[in-house]
Amino acid sequence: MKEKIALVTGSSRGIGREIALGLADVVSAVAVHYKDNRKTAEAVVKEIREKKKLSASFRADLTKESEAIALIKRVEKKFKKLDILVNNFGPILIKSWEKIAPSEWDFILKGNLASALSCLKAVLPGMRKRKWGRIINLGYSRAEQLVAFPTITPYAIAKTGLLILTRTAAATEASEGITVNMVSPGLIEGGILPGKKNIPQRKLGKFRDVAEAVLFLISEEAHFITGTNLIVAGGWKI
Ligand SMILES: NC(=O)c1ccc[n+]([C@@H]2O[C@H](COP(=O)([O-])OP(=O)(O)OC[C@H]3O[C@@H](n4cnc5c(N)ncnc54)[C@H](OP(=O)(O)O)[C@@H]3O)[C@@H](O)[C@H]2O)c1
C-alpha cells in the first residue's frame, strides 16, 4: 500500500476524518475533502503530514456533478494518480416522509447516491489503466432491508440504491483489478440517529470501528472481496 493515493470525501470531520487518518498509516498520500470547513480540513491535513505522509485539502460541493468530476481531476493532478476512493459524504434527514420538501429529497438523493456515482465514474478510467483500484461506498446498516422507513425515507432509498450501484460496479470492474465494496455503519457515537438501547452489544459504534472495516477492504489481503456490504452495527436490527 506504500505507493497508493487515497481520497476520502467529507473527511474534514466525523467518520470521514477517522478513515482519512487510518488510511494515512498505510498509504503514501491522502486527499482530504470538505465543503465549507476549510480550517477543520486543514487540521486533518496537518495530522496526516505529522504521520510523514502527503496530504492536501480540496473543496467541492459533491451534489454538483461538475464539481465531483473536477475534484477527482484535481486530486489526480496533484498526486499523479488516484488508487483508493472512499465515498463517505452522505447526509441524513430525519423527518416524516410526506413533509419532506422536493429540495430536501433532492439533496439527500444527490448527497448519498448521485455524488458517489459521479466520483466513481470519474475515477474508473485511471484505475482501469493501472489495473488496480479500491472503491468503498459508505452505506447504512439497514440498507439491505426493504421495509418501511417513515422518518428517513429518502436516505434509506438512496443507501439501498448505493448498494445496488456498489454491486453493479463490482461486477463490471472485477476484470479490471478494481474492487467495489460498501461499509455500512449502524448507530455511531456522535451520529444523529437515536440511542443505543436496542443494540444487542449495548454500546454505540465508534468512528474507528468504521475506519477499521474500510482499512480491511482496501488492503491487498482483501483482493478477492468485491460487491460485499460490511455491516458495522453491533448486531443492531440485523
Ligand atoms: N454518523 C453516523 O452515525 C452514521 C450512521 C450510519 C451511516 N453513516 C454514513 O457514514 C458516512 C459518514 O457520515 P458522517 O455523519 O460522519 O458525515 P456526513 O455528514 O455524511 O459528512 C460530513 C462531511 O461532508 C462534507 N459535506 C457537507 N456538505 C457537502 C456537500 N454538499 N458536498 C460535499 N461534501 C459535503 C462536510 O464538509 P464540511 O465540514 O466542510 O461541512 C464533512 O466533511 C455517511 O455516508 C453517512 O450516511 C453515518
The ligand as an SDF file (V2000), in Angstrom:
LIG
                    3D

 48 52  0  0  0  0  0  0  0  0999 V2000
  -22.6480    9.1180   11.7060 N   0  0  0  0  0  0  0  0  0  0  0  0
  -23.4610    8.0770   11.7920 C   0  0  0  0  0  0  0  0  0  0  0  0
  -23.9890    7.7590   12.8720 O   0  0  0  0  0  0  0  0  0  0  0  0
  -23.7540    7.2360   10.5710 C   0  0  0  0  0  0  0  0  0  0  0  0
  -24.5910    6.1170   10.6670 C   0  0  0  0  0  0  0  0  0  0  0  0
  -24.8330    5.3560    9.5310 C   0  0  0  0  0  0  0  0  0  0  0  0
  -24.2620    5.7090    8.3240 C   0  0  0  0  0  0  0  0  0  0  0  0
  -23.4700    6.8190    8.2380 N   0  0  0  0  0  0  0  0  0  0  0  0
  -22.8640    7.1780    6.9510 C   0  0  0  0  0  0  0  0  0  0  0  0
  -21.4690    7.3520    7.1370 O   0  0  0  0  0  0  0  0  0  0  0  0
  -20.9870    8.4210    6.3050 C   0  0  0  0  0  0  0  0  0  0  0  0
  -20.3080    9.4990    7.1310 C   0  0  0  0  0  0  0  0  0  0  0  0
  -21.2510   10.0990    7.9690 O   0  0  0  0  0  0  0  0  0  0  0  0
  -20.9370   11.3680    8.8620 P   0  0  0  0  0  0  0  0  0  0  0  0
  -22.1790   11.6050    9.6540 O   0  0  0  0  0  0  0  0  0  0  0  0
  -19.6360   11.1920    9.5730 O   0  0  0  0  0  0  0  0  0  0  0  0
  -20.6570   12.5430    7.8250 O   0  0  0  0  0  0  0  0  0  0  0  0
  -21.5200   13.3430    6.7060 P   0  0  0  0  0  0  0  0  0  0  0  0
  -22.4850   14.2860    7.3340 O   0  0  0  0  0  0  0  0  0  0  0  0
  -22.0480   12.3980    5.6900 O   0  0  0  0  0  0  0  0  0  0  0  0
  -20.3720   14.1740    6.0320 O   0  0  0  0  0  0  0  0  0  0  0  0
  -19.7600   15.2970    6.6120 C   0  0  0  0  0  0  0  0  0  0  0  0
  -18.7180   15.7320    5.6300 C   0  0  0  0  0  0  0  0  0  0  0  0
  -19.3160   16.0190    4.3560 O   0  0  0  0  0  0  0  0  0  0  0  0
  -18.9500   17.3420    3.9270 C   0  0  0  0  0  0  0  0  0  0  0  0
  -20.0560   17.9570    3.1900 N   0  0  0  0  0  0  0  0  0  0  0  0
  -21.1280   18.6350    3.6700 C   0  0  0  0  0  0  0  0  0  0  0  0
  -21.9130   19.0570    2.6480 N   0  0  0  0  0  0  0  0  0  0  0  0
  -21.3230   18.6540    1.4940 C   0  0  0  0  0  0  0  0  0  0  0  0
  -21.6170   18.7690    0.1240 C   0  0  0  0  0  0  0  0  0  0  0  0
  -22.7170   19.4020   -0.3330 N   0  0  0  0  0  0  0  0  0  0  0  0
  -20.7660   18.2150   -0.7770 N   0  0  0  0  0  0  0  0  0  0  0  0
  -19.6670   17.5830   -0.3540 C   0  0  0  0  0  0  0  0  0  0  0  0
  -19.3220   17.4120    0.9380 N   0  0  0  0  0  0  0  0  0  0  0  0
  -20.1420   17.9390    1.8500 C   0  0  0  0  0  0  0  0  0  0  0  0
  -18.6160   18.0690    5.2140 C   0  0  0  0  0  0  0  0  0  0  0  0
  -17.7410   19.1380    4.9110 O   0  0  0  0  0  0  0  0  0  0  0  0
  -17.7410   20.4710    5.8130 P   0  0  0  0  0  0  0  0  0  0  0  0
  -17.0600   20.0650    7.1110 O   0  0  0  0  0  0  0  0  0  0  0  0
  -16.9760   21.4440    5.0460 O   0  0  0  0  0  0  0  0  0  0  0  0
  -19.1830   20.8370    6.0270 O   0  0  0  0  0  0  0  0  0  0  0  0
  -17.9600   16.9630    6.0390 C   0  0  0  0  0  0  0  0  0  0  0  0
  -16.6160   16.7980    5.6490 O   0  0  0  0  0  0  0  0  0  0  0  0
  -22.2030    8.9200    5.5360 C   0  0  0  0  0  0  0  0  0  0  0  0
  -22.2740    8.2980    4.2840 O   0  0  0  0  0  0  0  0  0  0  0  0
  -23.3730    8.5030    6.4110 C   0  0  0  0  0  0  0  0  0  0  0  0
  -24.5820    8.3800    5.6950 O   0  0  0  0  0  0  0  0  0  0  0  0
  -23.2060    7.5800    9.3310 C   0  0  0  0  0  0  0  0  0  0  0  0
  1  2  1  0
  2  3  2  0
  2  4  1  0
  4  5  1  0
  4 48  2  0
  5  6  2  0
  6  7  1  0
  7  8  2  0
  8  9  1  0
  8 48  1  0
  9 10  1  0
  9 46  1  0
 10 11  1  0
 11 12  1  0
 11 44  1  0
 12 13  1  0
 13 14  1  0
 14 15  2  0
 14 16  1  0
 14 17  1  0
 17 18  1  0
 18 19  2  0
 18 20  1  0
 18 21  1  0
 21 22  1  0
 22 23  1  0
 23 24  1  0
 23 42  1  0
 24 25  1  0
 25 26  1  0
 25 36  1  0
 26 27  1  0
 26 35  1  0
 27 28  2  0
 28 29  1  0
 29 30  1  0
 29 35  2  0
 30 31  1  0
 30 32  2  0
 32 33  1  0
 33 34  2  0
 34 35  1  0
 36 37  1  0
 36 42  1  0
 37 38  1  0
 38 39  2  0
 38 40  1  0
 38 41  1  0
 42 43  1  0
 44 45  1  0
 44 46  1  0
 46 47  1  0
M  CHG  2   8   1  16  -1
M  END
$$$$
